[in-house]
Amino acid sequence: MPGTACKAVPVASLGDWIMEFELRDEEKAFDEEVEQFLRDHQSPEVMDAHPEQLSQTVDTPAKRAFMRRLAERGWLGMSWPSEYGGRELSGIYDFVLTEALSRYGAPQPGKGVGIVGKTLIRHGSDEMKRRFLPQILRGEIEFAIGYSEPDAGSDAAAMRLRAERKGDGWVLNGAKLWTTSAHFADWYWVGARTDPDAKHKGITVFLIPMDHPGLSIRPIWTIGDERTNEVFFENVEVGPDAVVGHVNQGWTYICEALDLERFAMMPIGGLEKKVEALCAHVHAAEVSGRRLRDDPVARRRIARVVTELEVSRMLQKRVISAALKDRIPTVESSQYKLYMNECGQRVADAALDLMGPDGILRPGDEGALLDGKFERSYRYTVVDTIGGGASEIQKNIIATRGLGLPKNF
Ligand SMILES: Cc1cc2nc3c(=O)[nH]c(=O)nc-3n(C[C@H](O)[C@H](O)[C@H](O)COP(=O)(O)OP(=O)(O)OC[C@H]3O[C@@H](n4cnc5c(N)ncnc54)[C@H](O)[C@@H]3O)c2cc1C
């Protein structure tokens, strides 16, 4: 909540703070239908027993087949307009689906449906809509997102990947960093500098096949055991039909897409499952012949973790509530991302403290408690606080756009 020093700034009305959000009967029925589907299709090939955000990507043939099954049930693009093949259902249905998938560690439809598709619907040419939207809805196509570069991370608008005119098309040269899905995606949604004399108004978004001549990919392994990539462009020639929307308008689309990413791609189900697992451990474990659940320090720690999870859930509900009012929930998304990701770190930290030495054995190691779930989570949750905009950047957004504080002080 805003502090007293910021009282004069109209941060949020009372109605925004007092927000009730419960699923309606038909939404609960959909939740149950998805749960049943996931129980029926449980498979270690598609579901990660220790899901973290990035592990829910569609990076194998089995996961692609799973995504097509979701599509066959009409669960991709449920909230899209009917003229683009959607069902015009409330965004709550997308939320219910995403959360259920995250509880099971199943792959997420995120980037295609939530980022690329939604941005194309708003800004794409008719040709691009015709080409990409049906494939996204059928679950046939995966995207990689390329904004970050070696000298343009938090300040993504400083990107320098060059796109220069050649005839009526473009030739791209330079490099991207941290492009997570590049090694399995079909298409690259990539920002490039088309006007070297402008910053924000000199960026254009392109859609380029990932196997285009002149593109090469090098892996980077993160502390959380996930693969991300460097991507190099050497005279990558594309036609005018590769441009998304208008030339030099890309930054607007990227900002909208980043808001959608913070919202659409950060379900809380994985964290809920971790807290559940930790509670079960505290309930059952014995340390030096004593029940852990009787230990006052363990009880205080677990009570705090459960409370913080509840706060994360409330912040997520505020994001959804704002989105349902057809508003891009920029500040709410930042608050949720900041708190939920740092909560994930505190949960992993509490787990390792409560488990003792066996907790730090890795997944697959003999004797690893809960098969190393929290050892991995301890490392992975560092990554969570960086990808999609680092925690400091979320704080800047909350301070400037939420509280009206000046940008430079
Ligand atoms: C696993 C992983 C996957 C990723 N996937 C993708 C992807 O698919 N596509 C993509 O485009 N990008 C991706 N990213 C990149 C990610 O968005 C950037 O790493 C992030 O924006 C931070 O940029 P940076 O790494 O260059 O750090 P920097 O921007 O150099 O920041 C370094 C530190 O300084 C702080 N800092 C920077 N500026 C400020 C400021 N103004 N005020 C206060 N503190 C500041 C940051 O918070 C951070 O702590 C991924 C990153 C990771 C780690």
Ligand as a Chemical Component Dictionary entry (heavy atoms), coordinates in Angstrom:
data_LIG
# 
_chem_comp.id                   LIG 
_chem_comp.type                 NON-POLYMER 
_chem_comp.pdbx_formal_charge   0 
_chem_comp.three_letter_code    LIG 
# 
loop_
_chem_comp_atom.comp_id 
_chem_comp_atom.atom_id 
_chem_comp_atom.alt_atom_id 
_chem_comp_atom.type_symbol 
_chem_comp_atom.charge 
_chem_comp_atom.model_Cartn_x 
_chem_comp_atom.model_Cartn_y 
_chem_comp_atom.model_Cartn_z 
_chem_comp_atom.pdbx_ordinal 
LIG C1  C1  C 0 16.885 -16.812 -17.841 1  
LIG C2  C2  C 0 16.622 -15.546 -18.578 2  
LIG C3  C3  C 0 15.769 -15.575 -19.678 3  
LIG C4  C4  C 0 15.550 -14.428 -20.413 4  
LIG N1  N1  N 0 14.773 -14.498 -21.541 5  
LIG C5  C5  C 0 14.699 -13.420 -22.361 6  
LIG C6  C6  C 0 14.058 -13.510 -23.628 7  
LIG O1  O1  O 0 13.519 -14.581 -24.022 8  
LIG N2  N2  N 0 14.053 -12.430 -24.426 9  
LIG C7  C7  C 0 14.631 -11.246 -24.062 10 
LIG O2  O2  O 0 14.577 -10.296 -24.829 11 
LIG N3  N3  N 0 15.251 -11.119 -22.857 12 
LIG C8  C8  C 0 15.310 -12.177 -22.005 13 
LIG N4  N4  N 0 15.956 -12.082 -20.801 14 
LIG C9  C9  C 0 16.669 -10.834 -20.483 15 
LIG C10 C10 C 0 16.120 -10.076 -19.317 16 
LIG O3  O3  O 0 14.948 -9.380  -19.666 17 
LIG C11 C11 C 0 17.258 -9.142  -18.867 18 
LIG O4  O4  O 0 18.277 -9.973  -18.324 19 
LIG C12 C12 C 0 16.803 -8.162  -17.828 20 
LIG O5  O5  O 0 15.947 -7.228  -18.423 21 
LIG C13 C13 C 0 18.008 -7.457  -17.166 22 
LIG O6  O6  O 0 18.872 -6.964  -18.129 23 
LIG P1  P1  P 0 20.455 -7.247  -18.020 24 
LIG O7  O7  O 0 20.647 -8.699  -17.792 25 
LIG O8  O8  O 0 21.110 -6.631  -19.210 26 
LIG O9  O9  O 0 20.914 -6.485  -16.715 27 
LIG P2  P2  P 0 21.199 -4.928  -16.571 28 
LIG O10 O10 O 0 20.121 -4.144  -17.247 29 
LIG O11 O11 O 0 22.611 -4.661  -16.983 30 
LIG O12 O12 O 0 21.043 -4.728  -15.018 31 
LIG C14 C14 C 0 22.022 -5.116  -14.072 32 
LIG C15 C15 C 0 21.503 -4.758  -12.675 33 
LIG O13 O13 O 0 21.314 -3.330  -12.584 34 
LIG C16 C16 C 0 19.973 -3.035  -12.208 35 
LIG N5  N5  N 0 19.477 -1.866  -12.929 36 
LIG C17 C17 C 0 19.582 -1.631  -14.259 37 
LIG N6  N6  N 0 18.992 -0.455  -14.571 38 
LIG C18 C18 C 0 18.508 0.059   -13.408 39 
LIG C19 C19 C 0 17.781 1.243   -13.078 40 
LIG N7  N7  N 0 17.417 2.133   -14.013 41 
LIG N8  N8  N 0 17.455 1.440   -11.776 42 
LIG C20 C20 C 0 17.797 0.544   -10.816 43 
LIG N9  N9  N 0 18.495 -0.591  -11.078 44 
LIG C21 C21 C 0 18.819 -0.846  -12.350 45 
LIG C22 C22 C 0 19.168 -4.259  -12.634 46 
LIG O14 O14 O 0 17.987 -4.392  -11.884 47 
LIG C23 C23 C 0 20.145 -5.394  -12.354 48 
LIG O15 O15 O 0 20.111 -5.732  -10.992 49 
LIG C24 C24 C 0 16.157 -13.212 -20.014 50 
LIG C25 C25 C 0 16.990 -13.178 -18.891 51 
LIG C26 C26 C 0 17.230 -14.319 -18.176 52 
LIG C27 C27 C 0 18.143 -14.251 -17.000 53 
# 
loop_
_chem_comp_bond.comp_id 
_chem_comp_bond.atom_id_1 
_chem_comp_bond.atom_id_2 
_chem_comp_bond.value_order 
_chem_comp_bond.pdbx_ordinal 
LIG C1  C2  SING 1  
LIG C2  C3  SING 2  
LIG C2  C26 DOUB 3  
LIG C3  C4  DOUB 4  
LIG C4  N1  SING 5  
LIG C4  C24 SING 6  
LIG N1  C5  DOUB 7  
LIG C5  C6  SING 8  
LIG C5  C8  SING 9  
LIG C6  O1  DOUB 10 
LIG C6  N2  SING 11 
LIG N2  C7  SING 12 
LIG C7  O2  DOUB 13 
LIG C7  N3  SING 14 
LIG N3  C8  DOUB 15 
LIG C8  N4  SING 16 
LIG N4  C9  SING 17 
LIG N4  C24 SING 18 
LIG C9  C10 SING 19 
LIG C10 O3  SING 20 
LIG C10 C11 SING 21 
LIG C11 O4  SING 22 
LIG C11 C12 SING 23 
LIG C12 O5  SING 24 
LIG C12 C13 SING 25 
LIG C13 O6  SING 26 
LIG O6  P1  SING 27 
LIG P1  O7  DOUB 28 
LIG P1  O8  SING 29 
LIG P1  O9  SING 30 
LIG O9  P2  SING 31 
LIG P2  O10 DOUB 32 
LIG P2  O11 SING 33 
LIG P2  O12 SING 34 
LIG O12 C14 SING 35 
LIG C14 C15 SING 36 
LIG C15 O13 SING 37 
LIG C15 C23 SING 38 
LIG O13 C16 SING 39 
LIG C16 N5  SING 40 
LIG C16 C22 SING 41 
LIG N5  C17 SING 42 
LIG N5  C21 SING 43 
LIG C17 N6  DOUB 44 
LIG N6  C18 SING 45 
LIG C18 C19 SING 46 
LIG C18 C21 DOUB 47 
LIG C19 N7  SING 48 
LIG C19 N8  DOUB 49 
LIG N8  C20 SING 50 
LIG C20 N9  DOUB 51 
LIG N9  C21 SING 52 
LIG C22 O14 SING 53 
LIG C22 C23 SING 54 
LIG C23 O15 SING 55 
LIG C24 C25 DOUB 56 
LIG C25 C26 SING 57 
LIG C26 C27 SING 58 
# 
